[in-house]
Amino acid sequence: MKTINTCRTMGLIMGSIIGLTLTFPVATAAQSGMTDATYCTELSHRYQKYISSDLDKRPRPAPANVSEAMSRCRSGDTASAIAVLEKALTDQRIALPPRT
């Protein structure tokens, strides 16, 4: 009986070690990804660079919803701002930056 309990205990320990070993790289990769604030800022910069650049002969001001989304990025309200900026960029066929 003691041998069976020892084998079960060893199996649980090995399973836990394997599980932690497989989970650690995933958790590390998630932590090293781009934060929402950084991504939102990158979207804002991309919009300004490709759509409303001052370097154009006739720069176009950003629509009110896009200007407000950029402002929300700066204030930390990234959840709603990201969706607006992504749509504005994709509507103009501008590639979105990677989230890594």
Rosetta blueprint (number, residue, H / E / L):
1 M L
2 K H
3 T H
4 I H
5 N H
6 T H
7 C H
8 R H
9 T H
10 M H
11 G H
12 L H
13 I H
14 M H
15 G H
16 S H
17 I H
18 I H
19 G H
20 L H
21 T H
22 L H
23 T H
24 F H
25 P H
26 V H
27 A H
28 T H
29 A H
30 A H
31 Q H
32 S H
33 G L
34 M L
35 T L
36 D H
37 A H
38 T H
39 Y H
40 C H
41 T H
42 E H
43 L H
44 S H
45 H H
46 R H
47 Y H
48 Q H
49 K H
50 Y H
51 I L
52 S L
53 S L
54 D L
55 L L
56 D L
57 K L
58 R L
59 P L
60 R L
61 P L
62 A L
63 P L
64 A H
65 N H
66 V H
67 S H
68 E H
69 A H
70 M H
71 S H
72 R H
73 C H
74 R H
75 S H
76 G L
77 D L
78 T H
79 A H
80 S H
81 A H
82 I H
83 A H
84 V H
85 L H
86 E H
87 K H
88 A H
89 L H
90 T H
91 D H
92 Q L
93 R L
94 I L
95 A L
96 L L
97 P L
98 P L
99 R L
100 T L
